Amino acid sequence: MPDIGLSVEGTTTAGTPRMNPEEGIARWLDVMDACEQFLLTGLSQNTVQDGDLATAYRKWYARQMAEHDKMIHGMIRRFSDSDGKHVG
């Protein structure tokens, strides 16, 4: 098996320093904030005609959730059709 850094104490397999839970949560929140800024910037540049960013966001979110629900219903249907057996 290749050495992927598992034996280096105090680091992850990618060689980055380990974080305590508080640092991990803080980093996750930073990433989420950055993602939100990308989303809002994209919405404001591509979809907002009258400057109503809140309405554009609600419409985008509704489309995303409808797509997600459709995917979940399809998964449930396939699982149900398979009588609970593994579906590949």
Backbone torsions as a table, in degrees:
resi	resn	phi	psi	omega
1	MET	NA	135.1	-178.1
2	PRO	-69.8	150.5	177.4
3	ASP	-78.3	115.3	-179.6
4	ILE	-112.8	21.2	174.8
5	GLY	93.3	7.7	-178.7
6	LEU	-66.4	-25.6	-175.2
7	SER	-85.6	-5.9	-178.9
8	VAL	-84.2	112.5	-176.7
9	GLU	-67.3	136.0	176.5
10	GLY	86.6	5.4	178.0
11	THR	-129.5	163.2	174.2
12	THR	-88.4	179.0	179.9
13	THR	-63.9	-23.5	178.9
14	ALA	-85.2	-1.9	178.6
15	GLY	84.5	6.4	178.4
16	THR	-88.7	149.1	-179.8
17	PRO	-61.2	144.7	176.8
18	ARG	-69.9	149.1	178.1
19	MET	-113.5	148.3	171.6
20	ASN	-77.8	168.2	-176.9
21	PRO	-55.6	-39.6	-179.4
22	GLU	-64.3	-40.7	177.9
23	GLU	-66.4	-39.6	178.4
24	GLY	-63.5	-42.4	178.8
25	ILE	-65.9	-42.4	179.4
26	ALA	-62.0	-41.5	179.0
27	ARG	-66.3	-41.4	178.9
28	TRP	-61.1	-44.7	178.9
29	LEU	-62.2	-39.0	177.0
30	ASP	-61.4	-42.8	178.9
31	VAL	-65.2	-42.5	178.9
32	MET	-62.6	-41.1	177.2
33	ASP	-62.1	-42.2	178.9
34	ALA	-64.1	-42.2	178.3
35	CYS	-62.0	-41.0	178.7
36	GLU	-63.0	-40.9	179.0
37	GLN	-64.4	-40.8	176.0
38	PHE	-60.8	-45.8	-179.5
39	LEU	-60.8	-50.0	-178.3
40	LEU	-65.0	-37.0	177.0
41	THR	-64.8	-44.7	178.2
42	GLY	-62.3	-42.8	178.3
43	LEU	-62.6	-43.8	-176.4
44	SER	-68.1	-31.2	-179.1
45	GLN	-85.2	-28.9	-171.3
46	ASN	-110.3	-23.6	-172.0
47	THR	-125.5	-17.3	-174.5
48	VAL	-89.8	108.9	178.9
49	GLN	-87.9	-41.1	-175.0
50	ASP	-104.3	11.4	178.5
51	GLY	82.0	8.2	-178.7
52	ASP	-91.8	82.6	-176.7
53	LEU	-65.1	-36.4	-179.4
54	ALA	-61.9	-43.1	179.3
55	THR	-66.6	-41.8	178.2
56	ALA	-61.3	-41.3	178.6
57	TYR	-64.2	-45.8	-180.0
58	ARG	-60.1	-41.8	178.6
59	LYS	-64.9	-44.1	179.0
60	TRP	-61.1	-45.5	-178.4
61	TYR	-63.8	-41.5	178.5
62	ALA	-61.5	-41.8	177.1
63	ARG	-63.6	-43.1	180.0
64	GLN	-62.1	-43.9	-178.9
65	MET	-68.8	-36.9	177.1
66	ALA	-63.5	-42.6	178.0
67	GLU	-64.5	-41.8	179.0
68	HIS	-63.2	-46.3	179.5
69	ASP	-60.7	-41.3	178.3
70	LYS	-60.7	-43.0	178.8
71	MET	-63.6	-45.1	-178.9
72	ILE	-64.5	-42.8	178.5
73	HIS	-61.7	-38.8	176.1
74	GLY	-62.8	-41.6	178.2
75	MET	-64.2	-42.5	179.2
76	ILE	-63.2	-43.6	179.9
77	ARG	-61.9	-44.8	179.6
78	ARG	-64.2	-40.0	178.5
79	PHE	-64.9	-43.5	179.1
80	SER	-63.9	-41.7	179.1
81	ASP	-65.0	-24.2	-177.3
82	SER	-91.3	4.6	-177.9
83	ASP	58.2	31.8	177.2
84	GLY	83.8	-0.1	177.5
85	LYS	-77.0	158.8	179.2
86	HIS	-60.0	129.6	178.2
87	VAL	-110.0	121.9	-177.6
88	GLY	-95.1	NA	NA
